[in-house]
Amino acid sequence: GDKNAVVVLFDSESNIVSTKVIGSEKVRGLKFEPSGAHLVALVSGGTAVYMSPSYFVKMEVPSLEVVWTEPIESDVVGLERWTPDNSDAIAVSADRYVLHSAGVCRSGKWCASHQGDTTQVLNASTGERITSEGRDWRASHSCKQMIAYNPNADAFLYANAGDAYPKALQFNRWSGGRVKGDTAKFDSWGNGGGKQGVTQGAIKADPSSTGFASV
């Protein structure tokens, strides 16, 4: 039968409040805004061999009525094919929706056909891409990506696990529309061909402070 991406909202007693079909692709991330007023889904059907656009869907809570649907684009990195299939790629603040993932460099660019990371930022109200705040290619061969937002600090922390440049797990703090440089870097094993020493992991915000934790 047909395959659909379905969002289901439950109440505190685990009763279904509302459901919504938001497409026919894969849901790769789902986050509430800090206020709880909206729910944001990251949707894509792309894999290493199957091409399909990636997009954010903003929904009202509790109705799940769609406010807007907007594609996620990068001038350098194509997200039509996801590398890898990553479920820890979205973080949401009151005014920014941020994707941190990886894809294949577009034809005609200096990095054409190589794989690297991308961080793309959308305005939460309009869905418009904020090009001045996005960033491509902090890691060449980014084999694992993760990101989190801490509302106490109004800051994001994201990481790349690279097998070449860098051959390390590299963290970057992002706030006020700017990346603050390399927050921390931990050397790791990598073969320069898509294999490295970090296969799983996550970043979580500390709800009692302005900090983060990662594993």
Disulfide bonds with the S-S distance in Angstrom:
Cys105-Cys111 1.99
